[in-house]
């Protein structure tokens, strides 16, 4: 499936349901910029290696490059997201269900943002779509187990591996720099921290950009009367659209999350921020190359926890961690339930 910009505009003007779906997808991407993208640059800002404005500009550029380069290398994440559930044979009702799921995701994520809690937009997206599929079938028949299990693997990978690699990376950095003057190394780690932030923004685009592209393509197919997505080629304009909206969301509301992740949870020095970014980016690269959708929020925050715990456990503000874990645990049932109820309401109303 090849979607040119002019062909898409033609579909958009001819189909009101598609227009509503695309507006909701745009809303989800924008909220992702509020809640997920700030994690990529949180450590750069908190260690004063970059100003918030410069970090946001950097994130926009590398989000786009992440979507572009990783899509050219491996677009499996986008395919996994688009084929995770089956809404049923009636494409009109399926499109309504997708709209309801997206509405639930925006509602859930906006509430979490107001509380300053970095929820995982990836898991909210997965939970919302899953809840909508359950509502359509009245059971689990619409869940495709093979694709869904990749999500479970990603949850474990992003949490456990993020923490372990954060701990190991900062220990290795301290070992390699032992005996060096801390003030003299600050200059190096300031620029290394910027490089680490750029790598995180790149991998955020590679992971989350593809997730939203997969849902976008699903919406276009359903609006066109196709229940399943055929082979597709992701157009350049769609990559630009996703990365631009992410950057806009980060600039609007990102500081709340930057403060919670980069300042309140652990007080980081520059070499520690660099270690957390390097560890998280490595985890995300591994996941993207293997086609496993993971949470950039989980990966980055657990990497920061690992860095803090390597110094001493008391370095981590565990009350902030408890808030985050609670939000993560509640995301799947909470967002899925809202999506389930919204599907029933939308189908009754429309």
RODO-615515 format. One record per residue (C-alpha): residue number from 1; x, y, z. Coordinates in Angstrom, 2 decimals, always signed. Example, Ala and Ser with C-alpha at 12.3 -4.5 7.8 and 13.67 -1.06 7.14 Angstrom:
BEGIN
NODE  seq     east    north       up
NODE    1   +12.30    -4.50    +7.80
NODE    2   +13.67    -1.06    +7.14
This chain:
BEGIN
NODE  seq     east    north       up
NODE    1    +0.00    +0.00    +0.00
NODE    2    +1.47    +3.32    -1.12
NODE    3    -0.25    +6.48    +0.20
NODE    4    +0.68    +9.71    -1.56
NODE    5    -0.15   +13.00    +0.15
NODE    6    -2.58   +14.11    -2.58
NODE    7    -4.39   +10.75    -2.52
NODE    8    -4.70   +10.95    +1.26
NODE    9    -6.13   +14.50    +1.09
NODE   10    -8.69   +13.24    -1.41
NODE   11    -9.74   +10.45    +0.97
NODE   12    -9.84   +12.88    +3.88
NODE   13   -12.19   +15.34    +2.20
NODE   14   -14.48   +12.53    +1.02
NODE   15   -14.76   +10.67    +4.34
NODE   16   -15.91   +12.33    +7.58
NODE   17   -15.10    +9.20    +9.68
NODE   18   -11.54    +9.21    +8.32
NODE   19   -11.20   +12.91    +9.15
NODE   20   -12.31   +12.29   +12.75
NODE   21    -9.96    +9.30   +13.02
NODE   22    -7.00   +11.31   +11.75
NODE   23    -7.75   +14.17   +14.16
NODE   24    -7.80   +11.71   +17.05
NODE   25    -4.55   +10.08   +15.90
NODE   26    -3.01   +13.55   +15.70
NODE   27    -4.24   +14.13   +19.25
NODE   28    -2.62   +10.90   +20.45
NODE   29    +0.69   +11.83   +18.79
NODE   30    +0.53   +15.31   +20.34
NODE   31    -0.12   +13.83   +23.79
NODE   32    +2.80   +11.48   +23.20
NODE   33    +4.92   +14.62   +22.82
NODE   34    +3.62   +15.79   +26.22
NODE   35    +4.23   +12.54   +28.04
NODE   36    +6.79   +10.35   +26.22
NODE   37    +9.14   +12.54   +24.18
NODE   38   +10.29   +14.61   +27.22
NODE   39   +11.86   +11.44   +28.65
NODE   40   +14.38   +11.48   +25.81
NODE   41   +15.72   +14.92   +26.75
NODE   42   +14.99   +14.96   +30.50
NODE   43   +18.54   +14.22   +31.58
NODE   44   +20.08   +16.75   +29.14
NODE   45   +17.95   +19.50   +30.64
NODE   46   +18.23   +18.42   +34.29
NODE   47   +22.06   +18.33   +34.17
NODE   48   +22.07   +21.74   +32.44
NODE   49   +23.88   +20.35   +29.41
NODE   50   +21.22   +21.96   +27.20
NODE   51   +18.49   +24.56   +27.57
NODE   52   +14.90   +23.27   +27.26
NODE   53   +14.39   +25.09   +23.94
NODE   54   +17.59   +23.71   +22.38
NODE   55   +16.76   +20.22   +23.66
NODE   56   +13.27   +20.38   +22.12
NODE   57   +14.71   +21.43   +18.75
NODE   58   +17.22   +18.60   +18.94
NODE   59   +14.46   +16.15   +19.86
NODE   60   +12.38   +17.23   +16.85
NODE   61   +15.27   +16.69   +14.44
NODE   62   +16.31   +13.32   +15.82
NODE   63   +12.72   +12.10   +16.23
NODE   64   +12.33   +12.60   +12.49
NODE   65   +15.64   +10.92   +11.70
NODE   66   +14.69    +8.00   +13.96
NODE   67   +11.40    +7.47   +12.14
NODE   68   +13.08    +7.77    +8.72
NODE   69   +16.20    +5.66    +9.24
NODE   70   +14.65    +2.88   +11.30
NODE   71   +11.69    +2.60    +8.92
NODE   72   +14.11    +2.12    +6.03
NODE   73   +15.98    -0.55    +8.02
NODE   74   +13.11    -2.36    +9.70
NODE   75    +9.43    -1.37    +9.80
NODE   76    +8.36    -4.43   +11.82
NODE   77    +7.20    -2.34   +14.80
NODE   78    +4.67    -0.52   +12.60
NODE   79    +3.42    -3.83   +11.18
NODE   80    +3.12    -5.39   +14.67
NODE   81    +1.00    -2.47   +15.89
NODE   82    -1.28    -2.52   +12.85
NODE   83    -1.87    -6.29   +13.04
NODE   84    -2.19    -6.74   +16.81
NODE   85    -5.99    -6.93   +16.87
NODE   86    -8.92    -7.70   +14.57
NODE   87   -11.93    -5.42   +14.98
NODE   88   -14.15    -7.63   +12.82
NODE   89   -15.39    -7.67    +9.24
NODE   90   -17.57    -4.54    +9.36
NODE   91   -15.06    -1.81    +8.52
NODE   92   -17.46    +1.02    +9.40
NODE   93   -17.96    -0.26   +12.94
NODE   94   -14.24    -1.09   +13.15
NODE   95   -13.37    +2.52   +12.31
NODE   96   -15.76    +3.73   +15.04
NODE   97   -14.06    +1.34   +17.49
NODE   98   -10.66    +2.69   +16.54
NODE   99   -11.91    +6.26   +17.14
NODE  100   -13.21    +5.23   +20.56
NODE  101    -9.85    +3.64   +21.45
NODE  102    -7.95    +6.77   +20.43
NODE  103   -10.35    +8.96   +22.44
NODE  104    -9.70    +6.78   +25.51
NODE  105    -5.93    +7.05   +25.05
NODE  106    -6.04   +10.86   +24.86
NODE  107    -8.26   +11.00   +27.96
NODE  108    -6.00    +8.70   +29.98
NODE  109    -2.73   +10.34   +28.95
NODE  110    -3.99   +13.89   +29.50
NODE  111    -5.10   +13.03   +33.04
NODE  112    -1.67   +11.55   +33.80
NODE  113    +0.07   +14.59   +32.32
NODE  114    -1.95   +16.90   +34.58
NODE  115    -0.58   +14.94   +37.54
NODE  116    +2.97   +15.10   +36.15
NODE  117    +3.23   +11.30   +35.95
NODE  118    +5.13    +9.90   +32.93
NODE  119    +2.78    +7.16   +31.75
NODE  120    +3.68    +5.00   +28.80
NODE  121    +1.88    +6.16   +25.68
NODE  122    +2.91    +2.90   +24.02
NODE  123    +1.07    +0.84   +26.59
NODE  124    -1.90    +3.21   +26.60
NODE  125    -2.09    +2.77   +22.82
NODE  126    -1.88    -1.01   +23.11
NODE  127    -4.40    -1.12   +25.99
NODE  128    -6.88    +1.15   +24.19
NODE  129    -6.82    -0.85   +20.97
NODE  130    -7.09    -4.12   +22.92
NODE  131   -10.07    -2.87   +24.94
NODE  132   -11.79    -1.77   +21.74
NODE  133   -11.25    -5.19   +20.10
NODE  134   -12.67    -6.96   +23.16
NODE  135   -15.73    -4.69   +23.03
NODE  136   -16.27    -5.47   +19.34
NODE  137   -16.11    -9.25   +19.80
NODE  138   -17.46    -9.55   +23.35
NODE  139   -14.36   -11.57   +24.22
NODE  140   -10.74   -12.24   +23.34
NODE  141   -11.37   -13.51   +19.80
NODE  142   -10.10   -10.26   +18.28
NODE  143    -6.70   -10.44   +19.98
NODE  144    -3.92   -11.86   +17.81
NODE  145    -1.78   -13.70   +20.33
NODE  146    +1.49   -13.77   +18.36
NODE  147    +1.64    -9.99   +17.92
NODE  148    +0.29    -9.30   +21.41
NODE  149    +2.94   -11.49   +23.08
NODE  150    +5.60    -9.25   +21.54
NODE  151    +4.12    -6.49   +23.68
NODE  152    +4.51    -8.62   +26.84
NODE  153    +8.12    -9.35   +25.94
NODE  154    +8.66    -5.64   +25.37
NODE  155    +7.25    -4.78   +28.80
NODE  156    +9.72    -7.09   +30.53
NODE  157   +12.60    -6.07   +28.28
NODE  158   +12.10    -2.32   +28.68
NODE  159   +11.87    -2.53   +32.47
NODE  160   +14.41    -5.17   +33.51
NODE  161   +17.01    -4.55   +30.82
NODE  162   +16.73    -0.77   +31.19
NODE  163   +17.52    -0.94   +34.93
NODE  164   +20.33    -3.48   +34.48
NODE  165   +22.01    -1.61   +31.64
NODE  166   +21.71    +1.70   +33.52
NODE  167   +23.47    +0.17   +36.53
NODE  168   +26.17    -1.49   +34.41
NODE  169   +26.82    +1.53   +32.15
NODE  170   +27.35    +3.99   +35.00
NODE  171   +29.60    +1.51   +36.81
NODE  172   +31.66    +1.05   +33.64
NODE  173   +31.87    +4.83   +33.16
NODE  174   +33.08    +5.30   +36.75
NODE  175   +35.65    +2.53   +36.29
NODE  176   +37.04    +4.00   +33.05
NODE  177   +37.22    +7.50   +34.55
NODE  178   +38.65    +6.48   +37.92
NODE  179   +41.44    +8.77   +39.09
NODE  180   +40.39   +11.59   +36.73
NODE  181   +39.55   +15.06   +37.98
NODE  182   +35.75   +15.32   +38.14
NODE  183   +35.69   +18.98   +37.07
NODE  184   +37.83   +18.29   +34.02
NODE  185   +35.59   +15.46   +32.88
NODE  186   +32.45   +17.60   +33.20
NODE  187   +33.19   +19.36   +29.91
NODE  188   +33.47   +16.06   +28.06
NODE  189   +30.35   +14.60   +29.62
NODE  190   +28.38   +17.75   +28.87
NODE  191   +28.81   +17.11   +25.14
NODE  192   +28.54   +13.34   +25.61
NODE  193   +25.24   +13.99   +27.41
NODE  194   +24.01   +15.96   +24.39
NODE  195   +25.00   +13.04   +22.16
NODE  196   +23.19   +10.65   +24.48
NODE  197   +20.06   +12.83   +24.41
NODE  198   +20.19   +12.89   +20.61
NODE  199   +20.46    +9.09   +20.56
NODE  200   +17.46    +8.81   +22.88
NODE  201   +15.39   +11.18   +20.72
NODE  202   +16.42    +9.17   +17.64
NODE  203   +15.31    +5.91   +19.23
NODE  204   +12.09    +7.49   +20.51
NODE  205   +11.22    +8.35   +16.91
NODE  206   +12.25    +4.87   +15.78
NODE  207    +9.98    +3.18   +18.32
NODE  208    +7.00    +5.47   +18.95
NODE  209    +6.88    +6.99   +15.48
NODE  210    +6.37    +3.55   +13.96
NODE  211    +3.65    +2.67   +16.48
NODE  212    +1.57    +5.69   +15.48
NODE  213    +2.27    +5.14   +11.80
NODE  214    +0.92    +1.59   +12.17
NODE  215    -2.32    +2.88   +13.73
NODE  216    -2.55    +5.63   +11.09
NODE  217    -2.32    +3.11    +8.26
NODE  218    -4.92    +0.91    +9.99
NODE  219    -7.32    +3.88   +10.05
NODE  220    -6.76    +4.63    +6.36
NODE  221    -7.41    +0.99    +5.42
NODE  222   -10.61    +0.76    +7.48
NODE  223   -11.89    +4.01    +5.93
NODE  224   -11.20    +2.49    +2.52
NODE  225   -13.20    -0.66    +3.31
NODE  226   -10.19    -2.91    +3.95
NODE  227   -10.26    -4.89    +7.21
NODE  228    -6.62    -5.94    +6.90
NODE  229    -3.55    -3.91    +6.00
NODE  230    -1.74    -5.17    +2.89
NODE  231    +1.96    -4.65    +2.29
NODE  232    +2.65    -0.98    +2.80
NODE  233    +5.28    +1.62    +2.06
NODE  234    +5.48    +4.39    +4.64
NODE  235    +5.49    +7.80    +2.88
NODE  236    +7.93   +10.56    +3.80
NODE  237    +5.18   +13.11    +4.53
NODE  238    +3.75   +10.83    +7.22
NODE  239    +7.14   +10.60    +8.96
NODE  240    +7.45   +14.40    +8.95
NODE  241    +3.89   +14.76   +10.24
NODE  242    +4.47   +12.42   +13.20
NODE  243    +7.80   +13.90   +14.26
NODE  244    +6.52   +17.50   +13.98
NODE  245    +3.50   +16.76   +16.20
NODE  246    +5.71   +15.03   +18.78
NODE  247    +7.97   +18.08   +18.92
NODE  248    +4.99   +20.41   +19.28
NODE  249    +3.63   +18.36   +22.18
NODE  250    +7.00   +18.39   +23.92
NODE  251    +7.27   +22.17   +23.62
NODE  252    +3.74   +22.66   +25.03
NODE  253    +3.78   +20.46   +28.09
NODE  254    +7.05   +18.58   +28.37
NODE  255    +8.58   +20.36   +31.36
NODE  256    +6.33   +18.61   +33.91
NODE  257    +7.67   +15.23   +32.82
NODE  258   +11.26   +16.50   +32.46
NODE  259   +11.10   +17.64   +36.09
NODE  260    +9.64   +14.37   +37.38
NODE  261   +12.04   +12.11   +35.47
NODE  262   +15.23   +14.16   +35.31
NODE  263   +15.10   +16.14   +38.57
NODE  264   +12.75   +14.68   +41.17
NODE  265   +13.41   +10.94   +40.81
NODE  266   +17.25   +11.03   +40.93
NODE  267   +19.67   +13.94   +41.20
NODE  268   +22.00   +13.29   +38.28
NODE  269   +25.47   +14.49   +37.45
NODE  270   +26.50   +14.82   +33.82
NODE  271   +28.29   +11.47   +33.60
NODE  272   +25.28    +9.77   +35.19
NODE  273   +22.88   +11.40   +32.74
NODE  274   +25.11   +10.26   +29.88
NODE  275   +25.13    +6.70   +31.25
NODE  276   +21.33    +6.62   +31.54
NODE  277   +20.87    +7.90   +27.98
NODE  278   +23.41    +5.46   +26.55
NODE  279   +21.84    +2.49   +28.36
NODE  280   +18.27    +3.40   +27.37
NODE  281   +19.19    +4.09   +23.73
NODE  282   +20.96    +0.72   +23.54
NODE  283   +17.86    -1.09   +24.84
NODE  284   +15.60    +0.71   +22.37
NODE  285   +17.94    -0.04   +19.46
NODE  286   +17.92    -3.74   +20.29
NODE  287   +14.12    -3.74   +20.54
NODE  288   +13.63    -1.85   +17.26
NODE  289   +15.97    -4.13   +15.30
NODE  290   +14.12    -7.19   +16.58
NODE  291   +10.69    -5.64   +15.87
NODE  292    +9.50    -5.61   +19.50
NODE  293    +7.33    -2.62   +20.51
NODE  294    +8.64    -1.38   +23.86
NODE  295    +7.93    +1.61   +26.06
NODE  296   +10.43    +4.45   +25.76
NODE  297    +9.13    +5.75   +29.10
NODE  298    +9.80    +2.47   +30.90
NODE  299   +13.21    +2.10   +29.30
NODE  300   +14.44    +5.60   +30.13
NODE  301   +13.05    +5.80   +33.65
NODE  302   +14.28    +2.35   +34.68
NODE  303   +17.71    +3.19   +33.24
NODE  304   +17.77    +6.31   +35.44
NODE  305   +16.74    +4.18   +38.42
NODE  306   +19.59    +1.79   +37.67
NODE  307   +22.07    +4.67   +37.50
NODE  308   +20.86    +6.03   +40.84
NODE  309   +20.85    +2.61   +42.50
NODE  310   +24.45    +2.01   +41.39
NODE  311   +25.50    +4.85   +43.71
NODE  312   +23.20    +3.83   +46.57
NODE  313   +19.56    +2.86   +46.81
NODE  314   +18.76    +5.99   +48.81
NODE  315   +19.82    +8.10   +45.82
NODE  316   +16.53    +7.18   +44.17
NODE  317   +13.37    +8.97   +45.29
NODE  318   +11.29    +5.84   +45.67
NODE  319    +8.06    +7.75   +46.33
NODE  320    +8.29    +9.14   +42.78
NODE  321    +9.11    +5.65   +41.52
NODE  322    +6.04    +4.24   +43.30
NODE  323    +3.83    +6.85   +41.60
NODE  324    +5.25    +5.91   +38.20
NODE  325    +4.88    +2.16   +38.78
NODE  326    +1.30    +2.64   +39.96
NODE  327    +0.52    +4.59   +36.79
NODE  328    +2.17    +1.90   +34.65
NODE  329    +0.25    -0.92   +36.35
NODE  330    -3.07    +0.91   +36.04
NODE  331    -2.54    +1.87   +32.38
NODE  332    -3.46    -1.51   +30.90
NODE  333    -6.73    -2.18   +32.77
NODE  334    -7.66    +1.51   +33.10
NODE  335    -7.17    +2.55   +29.49
NODE  336    -8.59    -0.73   +28.17
NODE  337   -11.74    -0.27   +30.29
NODE  338   -12.24    +3.32   +29.09
NODE  339   -11.79    +2.16   +25.48
NODE  340   -14.27    -0.69   +26.03
NODE  341   -16.91    +1.70   +27.38
NODE  342   -16.22    +4.30   +24.69
NODE  343   -16.71    +1.70   +21.94
NODE  344   -20.11    +0.75   +23.34
NODE  345   -21.07    +4.43   +23.63
NODE  346   -19.77    +5.39   +20.17
NODE  347   -21.51    +2.45   +18.46
NODE  348   -24.77    +3.33   +20.19
NODE  349   -24.47    +7.01   +19.35
NODE  350   -23.24    +6.69   +15.74
